[in-house]
Amino acid sequence: MTDAQPINISILDKDYKVACPAGEQSALLESAKFLDGKMREMRDSGTIMGAERIAVITALNMANDLLKTGSVDKELRQELPPRLKDLENKISRVLEQSRQLEI
């Protein structure tokens, strides 16, 4: 990461300096803003105290969401090709029927 540049981010009112590859600053800032928002939601719920616990619980929730999304993506990848093939067959049949009606 020789082209990394330091960038300042703020999460739960605490500032951090993070090395960031050139051209990825906006993505890092957006990620920090998202994380800050999630951690604030957790903190404001009042059920969890302490920045470290808030960070861990937020990270667990985000990891769970990510794994669920990956599972859904996997299911779609398995389910989609047969469904697309079925649609292709239906379209082919309708087009063939349409051609026969024209004759």
C-alpha distances in whole Angstrom, upper triangle without the diagonal:
4,5,5,9,11,14,17,19,22,23,27,27,25,22,18,15,12,9,8,7,9,12,12,14,17,16,15,18,20,19,20,23,24,23,25,28,28,28,31,33,33,34,36,38,39,39,36,36,33,29,28,30,30,26,27,30,28,25,28,29,26,26,29,29,26,28,31,30,28,32,33,31,32,36,36,34,37,40,39,39,43,44,42,45,48,47,47,50,52,51,52,55,56,55,58,60,60,61,64,65,65,67
4,6,9,11,15,18,20,24,25,29,29,26,23,20,16,14,10,10,8,10,13,14,15,19,19,17,20,22,22,22,25,27,26,28,31,31,31,33,36,36,36,39,41,42,42,39,38,35,32,31,33,33,29,30,33,31,28,31,33,30,29,33,33,30,32,35,33,32,35,37,34,36,39,39,37,40,43,42,42,46,47,45,48,51,50,50,53,55,53,55,58,58,58,60,63,62,63,66,67,67,69
4,6,10,13,16,18,22,24,28,28,25,22,19,16,13,9,8,6,6,10,11,12,16,16,15,17,20,20,20,23,25,25,26,29,30,30,32,34,35,35,38,40,41,41,39,38,35,31,31,33,32,29,30,33,30,28,31,32,29,29,33,32,29,31,34,32,31,35,36,33,35,38,38,36,40,42,41,41,45,46,44,46,49,48,48,52,53,52,53,56,57,56,58,61,60,61,64,65,65,67
4,7,9,13,15,19,21,24,24,22,18,15,12,9,5,5,4,6,9,9,10,14,14,12,15,17,17,17,20,22,21,23,25,26,26,28,31,31,32,34,36,37,38,35,34,31,28,27,30,29,25,27,29,27,25,28,29,26,26,30,29,27,29,32,30,29,33,34,32,34,37,37,36,39,41,40,41,45,45,44,46,49,48,48,51,53,52,53,56,57,56,59,61,60,61,64,65,65,67
4,6,10,13,16,19,23,22,20,16,13,10,8,5,5,6,7,10,10,9,12,14,12,13,16,16,16,19,21,21,21,24,26,25,27,30,30,31,33,35,36,37,34,33,30,27,26,29,28,25,27,29,27,25,29,30,27,27,31,30,28,31,33,31,31,35,36,34,36,39,38,38,41,43,42,43,47,47,45,48,51,50,50,53,54,53,55,58,58,58,60,63,62,63,66,67,66,69
4,7,10,13,16,19,18,16,12,10,6,5,4,6,9,10,12,11,9,13,14,11,12,16,15,14,17,19,19,19,22,24,23,24,27,28,28,30,33,33,34,31,30,27,23,24,27,25,22,25,27,25,23,27,28,25,26,30,29,27,30,33,31,31,35,36,34,36,40,39,39,42,44,43,44,48,48,47,50,52,51,51,55,56,55,57,60,60,59,62,64,63,65,68,69,68,71
4,7,10,13,17,16,14,10,8,6,5,6,7,10,10,12,10,7,10,12,9,9,12,13,11,13,16,16,16,19,21,20,21,24,25,25,27,30,31,32,29,28,25,22,22,25,23,20,23,25,23,22,25,26,23,25,28,27,26,29,31,29,30,34,34,33,35,38,38,37,41,42,41,43,47,46,45,48,51,49,50,53,54,53,55,58,58,58,61,63,62,63,66,67,67,69
4,7,10,13,12,10,7,6,5,6,9,10,13,14,15,13,10,12,13,10,9,12,13,10,12,15,14,13,17,19,18,19,22,23,22,24,27,28,29,26,25,22,19,20,23,21,18,22,24,21,21,24,25,22,24,28,27,26,29,31,30,31,34,35,34,36,39,38,39,42,43,43,45,48,47,47,50,52,50,51,55,55,54,57,60,59,59,62,64,63,65,68,68,68,71
4,7,10,10,8,6,5,6,7,11,11,14,16,16,13,10,11,12,8,7,10,10,7,8,12,11,10,13,15,14,15,18,19,19,21,23,24,26,23,22,20,16,17,20,18,15,19,20,18,17,21,21,19,21,24,23,23,26,28,27,28,31,32,31,34,36,36,36,39,41,40,43,46,45,44,48,49,48,49,53,53,52,55,57,57,57,60,62,61,63,66,66,66,69
4,7,6,5,4,6,9,10,14,15,18,19,19,17,14,14,14,11,9,11,11,7,8,11,10,8,11,13,12,12,15,16,15,17,20,21,23,20,19,17,13,15,18,15,13,17,19,16,17,20,20,19,21,24,23,23,26,28,27,29,32,32,32,34,37,37,37,40,42,41,44,47,46,46,49,50,49,51,54,54,53,56,59,58,58,62,63,62,64,67,67,67,70
4,5,5,7,8,11,12,16,16,20,21,21,18,16,16,15,12,11,12,10,7,8,9,7,5,8,10,8,9,12,13,12,14,17,18,19,16,16,13,10,12,14,11,10,14,15,12,13,17,17,16,18,21,20,21,24,25,25,26,29,30,30,32,35,35,36,39,40,40,42,45,44,44,48,49,48,49,53,53,52,55,57,57,58,61,62,61,63,66,66,67,70
4,5,8,11,14,16,19,20,24,25,25,22,19,19,19,16,14,15,14,10,10,11,9,6,8,10,7,7,10,11,9,11,14,15,16,14,13,11,8,11,13,10,10,14,14,12,14,17,17,17,19,22,21,22,25,26,26,28,31,31,32,34,36,36,38,40,41,41,44,47,46,46,49,51,50,51,55,54,54,57,59,59,59,63,64,63,65,68,68,69,72
4,7,10,13,15,19,20,24,25,25,22,19,19,20,17,14,16,15,12,11,14,12,9,11,13,11,10,14,14,12,14,17,17,19,17,15,13,11,14,16,13,13,17,18,16,18,21,21,20,23,25,25,26,29,30,30,31,34,35,35,38,39,40,41,44,44,44,47,50,49,49,52,54,52,54,57,57,57,60,62,61,62,65,66,66,68,70,71,71,74
4,7,10,13,16,18,22,23,24,21,18,19,19,16,14,16,15,11,12,15,13,10,13,15,12,12,16,16,14,16,19,19,21,18,16,13,10,12,15,13,12,16,18,16,17,21,21,20,22,25,25,25,28,30,30,31,34,35,35,37,40,40,41,43,45,45,47,50,49,49,53,54,53,55,58,58,58,60,63,62,63,66,67,67,69,71,72,72,75
4,7,10,13,15,19,20,21,19,16,17,17,14,12,15,14,11,12,15,13,11,15,16,14,15,18,19,17,19,23,23,24,21,19,17,13,15,18,16,15,18,20,18,18,22,23,21,23,26,26,26,29,31,30,31,34,35,35,37,40,40,41,43,45,45,47,50,49,49,52,54,53,54,58,58,57,60,62,62,62,65,67,66,68,71,71,71,74
4,6,10,12,16,18,19,16,14,16,16,12,11,14,13,10,13,15,13,12,16,17,15,17,20,20,19,22,24,24,25,22,21,18,14,15,18,17,14,17,20,18,17,21,22,20,22,25,25,24,27,30,29,30,33,34,33,36,38,38,39,42,43,43,45,48,48,48,51,52,52,53,56,57,56,58,61,61,61,64,66,65,67,70,70,70,73
4,7,9,13,15,17,15,12,15,15,11,12,15,14,12,14,17,15,15,19,20,18,20,23,23,23,25,28,28,29,26,25,21,18,18,21,20,17,20,23,21,20,23,25,22,24,27,27,26,29,31,30,31,34,35,34,36,39,39,39,42,44,43,45,49,48,48,51,53,52,53,56,57,56,58,61,61,61,64,66,65,66,70,70,70,73
4,6,10,12,14,12,10,13,13,9,10,14,12,11,14,16,15,15,18,19,18,20,23,23,23,26,28,29,29,26,25,22,19,18,21,20,17,19,22,20,18,22,23,21,21,25,25,23,26,29,27,28,31,32,31,33,36,36,36,39,41,40,42,45,45,45,48,50,49,50,53,54,53,55,58,58,58,61,63,62,64,67,67,67,70
4,7,9,12,10,9,13,13,10,12,15,14,13,16,18,17,18,21,22,22,24,26,27,27,29,31,32,33,30,29,26,22,22,25,24,20,22,25,22,21,24,25,22,23,27,26,24,27,30,28,28,31,33,31,33,36,36,35,38,41,40,41,45,45,44,47,49,48,49,52,53,52,54,57,57,57,60,62,62,63,66,67,66,69
4,6,8,7,6,10,10,7,10,13,12,12,15,17,17,18,21,22,22,24,26,27,27,30,32,33,33,31,30,27,24,23,26,24,21,23,25,23,21,24,25,22,22,26,25,23,25,28,26,26,30,31,29,31,34,34,33,36,38,37,39,42,42,41,44,46,45,46,49,50,49,51,54,54,54,57,59,58,59,62,63,63,65
4,6,6,7,11,10,9,12,15,14,15,18,19,19,21,23,24,25,27,29,30,30,33,35,36,36,34,34,31,27,27,29,28,24,26,28,25,23,26,27,23,24,27,26,24,26,29,27,26,30,31,28,30,34,33,32,35,37,36,37,41,41,40,42,45,44,44,48,49,48,49,52,53,52,55,57,56,57,60,61,61,63
4,6,7,10,11,11,13,15,16,17,19,20,21,22,25,26,27,29,31,32,32,34,36,38,39,36,36,33,30,29,32,30,27,29,31,28,26,29,29,26,26,30,28,26,29,31,29,28,32,33,30,32,35,34,33,37,39,37,38,42,42,40,43,46,44,44,48,49,48,49,53,53,52,55,57,56,57,60,61,60,63
4,6,8,9,10,12,13,14,16,17,19,20,22,23,25,26,28,29,31,32,33,35,37,38,36,36,34,30,30,32,30,27,29,30,27,25,29,28,25,26,29,27,25,28,29,27,27,30,31,28,30,33,32,31,35,36,35,36,40,39,38,40,43,42,42,45,46,45,46,50,49,49,52,54,53,54,57,58,57,60
4,6,5,6,9,10,11,12,14,15,17,18,20,21,22,24,26,27,28,30,32,34,34,32,32,30,27,26,28,26,23,25,27,23,22,25,25,21,22,25,23,21,24,26,24,24,27,28,25,28,31,30,29,33,34,33,34,38,38,36,39,41,40,40,44,45,44,46,49,49,48,51,53,52,53,56,57,57,59
4,5,5,6,9,10,10,12,14,15,16,18,20,21,22,24,26,26,28,30,32,33,31,31,28,25,25,27,25,22,24,26,23,21,25,25,21,23,26,24,22,26,27,25,26,29,30,28,30,33,32,32,35,37,35,37,41,40,39,42,44,43,43,47,47,46,48,51,51,51,54,56,55,56,59,60,59,62
4,5,5,6,9,10,10,12,14,15,16,18,20,21,23,24,25,27,29,31,32,30,30,28,25,26,27,25,22,24,25,22,21,24,24,20,22,25,23,21,25,26,24,24,28,28,26,29,32,30,30,34,35,34,36,39,38,37,40,42,40,41,45,45,44,46,49,48,48,51,53,52,53,57,57,57,60
4,5,5,6,9,10,10,12,14,15,17,18,20,21,23,24,25,27,30,30,28,29,27,24,24,25,23,20,22,23,19,18,21,21,17,19,21,19,18,21,22,20,21,24,24,23,25,28,27,27,30,32,30,32,36,35,34,37,39,38,39,42,43,42,44,47,46,46,49,51,50,52,55,55,55,58
4,5,5,6,9,10,10,12,14,15,16,18,20,21,22,24,26,28,28,26,26,24,21,21,23,20,17,19,21,18,16,20,20,16,18,21,19,18,21,23,21,22,25,26,24,27,30,29,29,32,34,33,35,38,38,37,40,42,41,42,45,46,45,47,50,50,50,53,54,54,55,58,59,59,61
4,5,5,6,9,10,10,12,14,15,16,18,20,21,22,24,26,27,25,25,23,20,21,23,20,17,20,21,18,17,21,20,17,19,22,21,19,23,25,23,24,27,27,26,29,32,31,31,35,36,35,37,40,39,39,42,44,42,43,47,47,46,49,51,51,51,54,56,55,56,59,60,60,62
4,5,5,6,9,10,11,12,14,15,17,19,20,21,23,25,26,25,25,24,20,21,22,19,17,20,20,16,16,19,18,15,18,20,18,17,21,22,20,21,25,24,23,26,29,28,28,32,33,32,34,37,36,35,39,40,39,40,44,44,43,45,48,47,48,51,52,51,53,56,56,56,59
4,5,5,6,8,10,11,12,14,15,17,18,20,21,24,24,22,23,21,18,18,19,17,14,16,17,13,13,16,15,12,14,17,15,14,18,19,17,19,22,22,22,24,27,26,27,30,31,31,33,36,35,35,38,40,39,40,43,44,43,45,48,48,48,51,53,52,54,57,57,57,60
4,5,5,6,8,10,10,12,14,15,16,18,20,22,23,20,21,19,15,16,18,15,12,15,16,13,13,16,16,13,16,18,17,17,20,22,20,22,25,25,25,28,30,30,30,33,35,34,37,40,39,38,42,43,42,44,47,47,47,49,52,51,52,55,56,56,57,60,61,61,64
4,6,5,6,9,10,10,12,14,15,16,18,21,22,20,21,19,16,18,19,16,14,17,17,14,14,18,16,14,17,19,17,18,21,22,21,23,26,26,25,28,30,30,31,34,35,34,37,40,38,38,42,43,42,43,47,46,46,49,51,50,51,54,55,55,56,59,60,60,63
4,5,5,6,9,10,11,13,14,15,17,19,20,19,20,19,16,17,18,14,13,15,15,11,12,15,13,11,14,16,14,14,18,18,17,19,22,22,22,25,27,26,28,31,31,31,34,36,35,35,39,40,39,40,44,44,43,46,48,48,48,51,53,52,54,57,57,57,60
4,5,5,6,8,10,11,12,14,15,18,18,16,17,16,13,13,14,11,9,12,12,8,9,12,11,9,12,14,13,14,17,18,18,19,22,23,23,25,27,28,29,31,32,32,35,38,37,37,40,42,41,42,46,46,45,48,50,50,51,54,55,55,57,59,60,60,63
4,6,5,6,9,10,10,12,14,16,17,15,16,14,11,13,14,11,10,13,13,10,11,15,14,12,15,18,16,17,21,22,21,23,26,26,26,29,31,31,32,35,36,36,39,41,40,40,44,45,44,46,49,49,48,51,53,53,54,57,58,57,59,62,62,63,66
4,5,5,6,9,10,10,12,15,16,15,16,16,13,15,15,12,11,14,13,10,12,15,13,12,16,17,15,17,20,20,20,23,25,25,25,28,30,30,31,34,34,34,37,40,38,39,42,43,42,44,47,47,46,49,51,51,52,55,56,55,57,60,60,61,64
4,5,5,6,9,10,11,13,14,13,14,15,12,14,13,9,9,12,10,7,9,11,9,9,12,14,12,14,17,17,17,20,22,22,23,26,27,27,29,32,32,32,36,38,37,37,41,41,41,43,46,45,45,48,50,50,51,54,55,54,57,59,59,60,63
4,5,5,6,8,10,12,12,10,11,11,9,10,10,6,7,10,9,6,9,11,10,10,14,15,15,16,19,20,20,22,24,25,26,28,30,31,32,34,35,36,39,41,40,41,44,45,44,46,49,49,49,52,54,53,54,57,58,58,60,63,63,64,67
4,5,5,6,8,10,12,11,11,12,10,13,12,9,10,13,12,10,13,15,13,14,17,18,17,19,22,22,23,25,27,27,29,31,32,33,35,37,37,38,41,43,42,42,46,47,46,48,51,50,50,53,55,55,56,59,60,59,62,64,64,65,68
4,5,5,6,9,11,10,12,13,12,14,13,10,11,13,11,9,13,14,12,13,16,17,16,18,21,20,21,24,25,25,27,29,30,31,33,35,35,36,39,41,40,40,44,44,43,46,49,48,48,51,53,52,54,57,57,57,59,62,62,63,66
4,6,5,7,8,7,9,11,10,12,10,6,9,11,8,7,11,12,10,12,15,15,15,18,20,20,21,23,25,25,27,29,30,31,33,35,35,36,40,41,40,41,45,45,44,47,49,49,49,52,54,54,55,58,59,59,61,63,63,64,67
4,5,6,7,6,7,8,8,11,10,6,9,12,10,10,13,14,13,15,18,19,19,21,23,23,25,27,28,29,31,33,34,35,37,39,39,40,43,45,44,45,48,49,48,50,53,53,53,56,58,57,59,62,62,62,65,67,67,68,71
4,5,8,9,10,12,12,15,13,10,13,15,13,12,16,17,15,17,20,20,20,23,25,25,26,29,30,30,32,34,35,35,38,40,40,40,44,46,44,45,49,49,48,51,53,53,53,56,58,57,58,61,62,62,64,66,66,67,70
4,6,7,10,13,13,15,13,10,14,15,12,12,16,16,14,16,19,19,19,22,24,23,24,27,28,28,30,33,33,34,37,38,38,39,43,44,43,44,47,47,47,49,52,51,52,55,56,56,57,60,61,60,63,65,65,66,69
4,6,7,10,12,14,12,10,14,15,13,13,17,17,16,19,21,21,21,24,26,26,27,30,31,31,33,36,36,37,40,41,41,42,46,47,46,47,51,51,50,53,55,55,55,58,60,59,61,64,64,64,67,69,69,70,73
4,7,10,12,14,11,10,13,14,11,12,16,15,14,17,20,19,20,23,24,24,26,28,29,30,32,34,34,36,38,39,40,41,44,46,45,46,49,50,49,52,54,54,55,58,59,58,60,63,63,64,66,68,68,70,73
4,7,9,10,7,6,10,10,9,10,13,13,13,16,18,18,19,22,23,24,26,28,28,30,32,33,34,36,38,39,40,41,44,46,45,46,49,50,50,52,55,54,55,58,59,59,61,63,64,64,67,69,69,70,73
4,7,8,7,7,10,11,11,12,15,16,16,18,20,21,22,24,26,27,28,30,31,33,34,36,37,39,40,42,43,44,47,49,48,49,52,53,53,55,58,57,58,61,62,62,64,66,67,67,70,72,72,73,76
4,6,5,6,9,10,11,12,14,16,17,18,20,21,23,24,26,27,29,30,32,33,34,36,38,39,40,42,43,44,47,49,49,50,53,54,53,56,58,58,59,61,63,63,64,67,68,68,70,73,73,74,77
4,6,5,6,9,10,10,12,14,15,16,18,20,21,22,24,26,27,28,30,31,32,34,36,37,38,40,42,42,45,47,47,48,51,52,51,53,56,56,57,59,61,61,62,65,66,66,68,71,71,72,75
4,5,5,6,9,10,10,12,14,15,16,18,20,21,22,24,26,27,28,30,31,33,35,36,37,39,40,41,44,46,46,47,50,51,51,53,55,56,56,59,61,61,62,64,66,66,68,70,71,72,74
4,5,5,6,8,10,11,12,14,15,16,18,20,21,22,24,25,27,29,30,31,33,35,36,37,39,40,43,45,44,46,48,49,49,51,54,54,55,57,59,59,61,63,64,64,67,69,69,70,73
4,6,5,6,8,10,11,12,14,15,16,18,20,21,22,24,26,27,28,30,32,33,34,36,37,38,41,43,43,44,47,48,47,49,52,52,52,55,57,57,58,61,62,62,64,67,67,68,71
4,6,5,6,9,10,10,12,14,15,16,18,20,21,22,24,26,27,28,30,31,32,34,36,37,39,42,41,42,45,46,46,48,51,51,51,54,56,56,57,59,61,61,63,65,66,67,69
4,5,5,6,9,10,10,12,14,15,16,18,20,21,22,24,25,27,28,30,31,33,34,35,38,40,40,41,44,45,45,47,50,50,51,53,55,55,56,59,60,60,62,65,65,66,69
4,5,5,6,9,10,11,12,14,15,16,18,20,21,23,24,26,27,29,30,32,33,34,37,39,38,40,43,43,43,46,48,48,49,51,53,53,55,57,58,59,61,63,64,65,67
4,5,5,6,9,10,11,12,14,15,16,18,20,21,22,24,26,27,28,30,31,32,35,37,37,38,41,42,41,43,46,46,47,49,51,51,52,55,56,56,58,61,61,62,65
4,5,5,6,8,10,10,12,14,15,16,18,20,21,22,24,26,27,28,30,31,34,36,35,36,39,40,40,42,45,45,46,48,50,50,51,54,55,56,58,60,61,62,64
4,5,5,6,9,10,10,12,14,15,16,18,20,21,22,24,26,27,28,30,32,34,34,35,38,39,39,41,44,44,45,47,49,49,51,53,54,55,57,59,60,61,63
4,5,5,6,9,10,11,12,14,15,17,18,20,21,23,24,26,27,28,31,33,32,34,37,37,37,39,42,42,43,45,47,47,49,51,52,52,55,57,57,59,61
4,5,5,6,9,10,10,12,14,15,16,18,20,21,22,24,26,26,29,31,31,32,35,36,36,38,40,40,41,43,45,45,47,49,50,51,53,55,56,57,59
4,5,5,6,9,10,10,12,14,15,16,18,20,21,23,24,25,28,30,30,31,34,35,35,37,39,40,40,43,45,45,46,49,50,51,52,55,56,57,59
4,5,5,6,9,10,10,12,14,15,17,18,20,21,22,24,27,28,28,30,32,33,33,36,38,38,39,42,43,44,45,47,49,49,51,53,54,55,58
4,6,5,6,9,10,11,12,14,15,16,18,20,21,22,25,27,26,27,30,31,31,33,36,36,37,39,41,41,42,45,46,46,49,51,51,52,55
4,5,5,6,9,10,10,12,14,15,16,18,20,21,23,26,25,26,29,30,30,32,35,35,36,38,40,40,41,44,45,46,48,50,51,52,54
4,5,5,6,9,10,10,12,14,15,17,18,20,22,24,24,25,28,29,30,31,34,34,35,37,39,40,41,43,45,45,47,49,50,52,54
4,5,5,6,9,10,11,12,14,15,16,18,21,22,22,24,26,27,27,30,32,32,33,36,37,38,39,41,43,43,45,47,48,49,52
4,5,5,6,9,10,10,12,14,15,16,19,21,20,21,24,25,25,27,30,30,31,33,35,35,37,39,40,41,43,45,46,47,49
4,5,5,6,9,10,10,12,14,15,17,20,20,21,23,25,25,27,29,30,31,33,35,35,37,39,40,41,43,45,46,47,49
4,5,5,6,9,10,11,12,14,17,18,18,20,22,23,24,26,28,29,30,32,34,34,36,38,39,40,42,44,45,46,49
4,5,5,6,9,10,10,12,15,16,16,17,20,21,21,23,26,26,27,29,31,32,33,35,36,37,39,41,42,43,46
4,5,5,6,9,10,10,13,15,15,16,19,20,20,22,24,25,26,28,30,31,32,34,35,36,38,40,41,42,44
4,5,5,6,9,10,12,14,15,16,18,19,20,22,24,25,26,28,30,31,32,34,36,37,38,40,41,43,45
4,5,5,6,8,11,12,12,14,16,17,18,20,22,23,24,26,28,29,30,32,33,35,36,38,39,41,43
4,5,5,5,9,10,10,11,14,15,15,17,20,20,21,23,25,26,27,29,31,32,33,35,36,38,40
4,6,5,7,10,10,11,13,15,16,17,19,21,21,23,25,26,27,29,31,32,33,35,37,38,40
4,6,7,8,10,11,12,14,16,17,18,20,21,23,24,26,27,29,30,32,33,35,36,38,40
4,6,6,7,9,11,11,13,15,16,17,19,20,22,23,25,26,28,29,31,32,34,35,37
4,6,5,6,9,10,10,12,14,15,16,18,20,21,22,24,26,27,28,30,31,33,35
4,5,5,6,9,10,10,12,14,15,16,18,20,21,22,24,25,27,28,30,31,33
4,5,5,6,9,10,11,12,14,15,17,18,20,21,23,24,26,27,29,30,32
4,5,5,6,9,10,11,12,14,15,17,18,20,21,23,24,26,27,29,31
4,5,5,6,9,10,10,12,14,15,16,18,20,21,22,24,26,27,29
4,5,5,6,9,10,10,12,14,15,16,18,20,21,22,24,26,27
4,5,5,6,9,10,11,12,14,15,17,18,20,21,23,25,26
4,5,5,6,8,10,11,12,14,15,16,18,20,21,23,25
4,5,5,6,9,10,10,12,14,15,16,18,20,21,23
4,5,5,6,9,10,10,12,14,15,16,18,20,21
4,5,5,6,9,10,11,12,14,15,17,19,20
4,5,5,6,9,10,10,12,14,15,17,19
4,6,5,6,9,10,10,12,14,15,17
4,5,5,6,9,10,11,12,14,16
4,5,5,6,9,10,11,12,15
4,5,5,6,9,10,11,13
4,5,5,6,9,10,11
4,5,5,6,9,10
4,5,5,6,9
4,5,5,7
4,5,5
4,5
4
